[in-house]
Amino acid sequence: MKWFLYAISLIWVFVGCCTILYTHETRNVAKSIIKGINYKILSILPFIFGILFLFSASATCHPWFIRIIGFLGMAKGLFIFINPKGFYDKFSDWYFSSLSDQTHRLFGIFAIILGTAILSWIL
C-alpha cells in the first residue's frame, strides 16, 4: 500500500501549493467540484480513503498517525452521509464563501506539511 501513501502525499503537496499560489482559482475549482456532486455520493470518498489509510498504516514509521487519519476520514464520510440538520451544506457554504484568502493559504500550508511528513515516513 505504499503506492497509496505516495500518491496521496504528492496530491496533498500539489493541492497545498496550488492553494497557496492560486487561492481564488483553487477555491473556485473545489467549489465547482463539491457543489456538483450529491453529498451522499461524495461521502463515499473520505470513507474509502479512510479505509485505505488504515490498510496502508503498516507501511510507515508512524502507523498510529496514519490510523488516526484513517479513522478521521471514515468519521468524516459517515458524518457527510448522515448530515445532521443540514450541517454539511452550512459548512460548505461557510468554507467556500466566508473564509478569507489567508485562511485558505493556511490550509494549504497544513496540506504541504502533512503531505511531506507522510512522504518522509514511508518505509
N, C-alpha and C positions, 0 to 999 in steps of 0.2 A: 504493500500500500504506500510505498514511498512516492510513487508517481502522483498520487492524490495530494500528498503534502507538498511536493514540488510545485504542482500546478496551482494549488490554492494559494501558496505563498507568493508565487510570481504574480498571480492575479491581484492579490491584495496590494503588493508593492506597485503594480501598474495603476490600479484604481486610485491608490493613495496619491501617487504622483500626479495623475490627471486631476484629482480633486484639489490639490494644492495649486497647480499651474492654471487649470482651466475650470475654475469653480462654477461659474454660471452655466457653462456648457455641460459640464458633468451633471450638475443638478437637473438640468432640463432633460438630458438623456435618461437619467434614472427615473425621473418623474413620468416620462412618457412610457417607459417600460413597466413601471409599477402600476400606473393608473390604467394601463391597457389590459391587465390580466385580472381575472376574478381572484379574490383573495383566498378562496378555498383551494383553488389550484396552486396559487402561489405558496400556500402553507406547506406544500409537499417538499419544496426545495430545501428550506432550512432543516426540516426533519430528516431528509435523506442525507444531507451534508453532515448533520449531527451523527448519524449512524456511521457514515464513512470516517469521521474523526475518531469515533470510538474504536473502530476496527484498525485504524492506522496508528493508534497511540503507541503501540509496541515498537514502532519503527523510529522512535525519537529518544533522546536522552532524558526528557522530562515528560513521561507519559501521563502523569497526573494533570498537567496543564492542558494537554490535548484532550483528555477525557472531560475536563471541565468545559472546554469549548464545545465538545460534542454534546454534553448534557444541556448546555445553554441553547445550542442550535435546535435540539429536539423540543425543548420547552418553548422556544420561540415559534416553531412550527405548530405546536399544539395551541399556543395562545392565539396565533393568527387564525387558525381553523375555528376555534371556539368563538373568538371575537366578542367578548362580553361588553354589552351596552354600546356597541359600535366604536369601541376604543381604537381599533385598527385604523378606521377612517379618520378619526380625530388626530391620531398620532401621525399618520402620513401627511395630513394637511399641515399640521404644525411643523413637521420636519422639512417639507418642501416649500412652505410659504413664510414661516416666521423666523427660522434660524438665519443668523447673519452669515456673511461670507467667511468671517473669521472662525466661526464655529464649524463650518463645513471644512475649512482648511485644517482645523484641529483634528477632526475625524480622519482626514487624510493622513495627518502625521501619525495618529494611532494605527492606521492601517499599514503604513510603511514599517513602523516599529514591530507590529505583530507579525507581518509577513517576513521581515528579516529575522526575527527571533525564531520563528518556526523553521525557516530555511536553514538556519545555523544549527538547529537541534536535530536535524535528520541524521540518523546513523549511517 
